[in-house]
């Protein structure tokens, strides 16, 4: 019974699709039939699919045989690629030209404002070269200067006695910032003050063990780390401490956060001290801040 119903439904469906309608265009004055069409829903669907197929073929031919294909991903030809590379090189050259022109204008302004004496300038190009040299990296010159300085100081007995032996030790910068107050033993300032953003990580300068992690009224949160070769590092005015007494830390590991705690502080900074055999030493002799 159910199968018969399904067959009847299918027949009704196909009969509905194949059923033809009569479309007539009649002259209103004479009532004469001008055009008469007999169409079905199946004919309409067929015509629609045929039109879509033709439009798709036309679009494919346009994309395949016209320059429009160069705008599609993966269809750029070698000529267009060469033009893109050439344009990139031109942009780079224009950028260099603009930078040089800016340097030229800055040189003229310096001469007019009296920052540079006109009689000391051989040519604008030479002045531009000097300015570029002062603004760009000096890796090679710095390396040569460092090598020359080390050769000069190799036999300097004063420098040897003023700095303890640090063979095999690599000191990490305790935090990122600017030095606001350097080490000064004469003024009883036995450390280096580094202005930094609040919450900036405070790093252990060497491998070691935390020997003190506490809070004091004057220096706020402070932490001390014992290192090899009788070095001890001290970090004061921290915002919070990340390590406890007895913890083992690695060089460069975060042990606290920069803050503004304690009475002896005027803003967010880190007071960093480095001690060797019970004597305070200048941290700038070991660390590049």
N, C-alpha and C positions, 0 to 999 in steps of 0.2 A: 504494500500500500504506500509506503514511504517512497519507494523507488519510482512508482508511477507519478507521485506528486512532483518529484525532482525533474522527471522527464517533461512533465507539463510546464513546469516553471521555465525550463531551458527553451522549450518550443515557444513559449510566450515571449521570452526575452529576445530570441532571435527574430521572431515575427515582428516585435516592436521595432527592432533596429532596422530590419529589412523593409518595413512598411514604407511605402513610397507616398510622398505628399506631392500634390499638384500645385505648382507655383505658376500663376498666370498674370501677365501684364496686359491690361485691357484699355483700349481707347475709350475715354469717358464719353466722348461725343457720339461716336458711332457704335459703342459697345462691341467693337471688334477685338478679338484676341490677337494681340501682336506677338507675344512670346509666351510659350507654354513649356514649363520644365517639370519633370517628375523626378524628385530626389528623395533619398532616404537618409536616415541618421548615419548609416554605414558609409554612404557616399560622402557626407560631410566630414566624417572622421578621416576617410581616405584622402580627401583633398587637403585637409589640414596637415596631415603627416607628410604629404608630398611637398607642400609649400615649405614646411620646416626643413625637410631634407635638402631642398634646393637652396634655401638660405644658408644652411650649414656648409654646403659645398662651395657656394660663392664666397663666404667668409674665409674658408680654408684656402681657396685659391688666391684671395687677396693677401692673406698673411704669408703664403708660401712664395709668391712671385712679386711682391712689392717691398719697399724699404720698411714697411710697418713691422716686419718680423724682427728687426733689430731692437725693437722696444720690448720684446718678450724675453724673459729670462732664459738663457742658454742658447739663444739664436743670434747673438752678436757675431758678426763676421770679423775677419782679421783686420780689415780696413778700419772699421769702427774702433776696434781695440787699439790699433796704432794711434788713432786720433785721440782717444782717451788718455793714453800714456803721454803723448805729446802735449796735450793740454795740462796734464798734471805737472810736467816739467816746466811749462811756461808759468804756471801759477807759482811754483817754487822760485823760479828766477825773478818773478815780479815781487815776491815777498822779500827776497834778498835786496832787491833794488829799493823797496820801500824802507827797509831797515837802514840801509846805507844813507838814504835821503834824510831819514830822521836823525841819524848821527851827524850828518852835514849841518842840519838846522840847529842842532844842539851846540855844535862847535861855533857857529856864527853867533848864537846867543851868548855863549861864554865869552867870546871876544868882545862883544858889545857891552856886556855887563862888567867887564874888567876882571873876570876870573882868570883869564889867560892873557898874558902880555902879547901884543901883536908882533913885537920884534923878536919873540922867541919861536914863532911859528914859521917854518920853512914853506909849508904849503898846507892847504886844507886836507889833502889826502894823507899827509903824514900825521896830522892831528887826528884824523879819523882812525888811522891805524892804531895810534896810541890809545884812543878811547876804546876801540874794540878790544884791544889787548887787556885793558883794565876791567872790562865787563865780562869777558869770556873766561872759560876755565884755563887754569895755568898748571895743568897736571904735570907736564914735563918740567917746567921751571921750578915748581914746588919740589919735585923729586930731586932735581939737581941741587937746589938749595939745602934740602934736608940731608942729602949725602955729604955735601960740603961741610955742613954744620956738624954732623956726626964725626967726620974726620978731624975737624978742628977740636971738638970736645973730647976726643978719645983719650988724650993724655992730659986732660984738665983734672988735676987732683982735687980741686975745690968742688967740682960737680960730682966727683965720685964720692967724696965724703959726705956731701949734703944729701945724697939720695941713697937709701938703702938698696940692697941687692934685690932685684925682682925677676930673676931668671925664671922663665917658664910661666909667669903670671900674666894674664890678660885682664886688664881692668875694664869693666863695663861702665858706661855713663849711667849714673843713678837715676836720672830723669831727663826729659827733654825740656829745655828752657834757656833762659839767659841769666848769666851771672850778674847779680845785683850787688854783691859784697864779697870780694875775694878774701882769701886767707891772709891774716895779719896777726902774727904772734905778738908783736909789740903792743897792739891794742887789745890783746887777750881775745881775739876773734880766731878761734882754732878750727875754723871750718870755712866752707864755701857756701854762700847763699845763692840758690838757683830759683829764679821766679818762673813758675809754671802754672798751667791751668789747673783749677781744682779738679780733683778726681784723676789726674794723670798718674800713671803707674810709677811706683818707686821700685827700682830694680836693685838686686844685690850686685855689688860691684865685683865680687869674687865668689867662688865656692866657699861654703863655710857652714857654721852652726850658729843658730840664734842663741845668744847668751842673755839677752834682756829684751823684753817686750812689755812695755808698761805705759802709764800715763803720769806725767808730772805737771804741776801747776804752771811752771815757767816755760817748759819746752813742749807741753802738750803730749800727744802720742809720740813715743820714740821707740826705736828698735836698734839693737846692737848685734853685730854679727862677727864672730871670731873666724879668721881665715888662716891659711897656712903662712909660714914664714913670719909669724908673730905680727900679723896685721889685724887690726880691728876697725870696722867701719861703723859709723854712727849716723842715724837718720832721724832728724827731729822735726817737730811741727807737722807731723803727718795728720791727715784727715781720719784715717782708720788704718788698723794693722791687719795684715793677712796671715802672719805667721806667729807662732807661739814659741816660748822658750823651749829649747831642745830640738826644734825642727831643723832638719838639714836642708840647705838651699843650694841651688846652682847659680853660677854667675849669669846675670841677665834675667833671672827669675823675679817675678813681681812679689814683693814682700809687704808692700803698703801702698797707700794712695796719698797723693799730695793734698795738703789741707792748710788750715790756718788756725791751729790749736795752740794754746798756751799763752801766757802773758807777754812773753818776749817775741812777739810777732806783729807785723804791721800789714800783712797781706798774704795771700796764698803763695807759699814758697817752700822749698826744702832746704834745711840746714844740714849739709853733709860734712862729716868729719872723717878723717883717716888717721889712724894712730899706728905707730910701729914701735914695739918694745916699750910701751908706756909714754912715747913722745909723739906729739901731734906733728904731722907732716902736711905739706901743701898738696892737696889733691890734684892741682893742676899740673904737677910734675909727673903724674901717672895717667891722667885721664884727659882726653880731648873733649871739652864740654861744647 
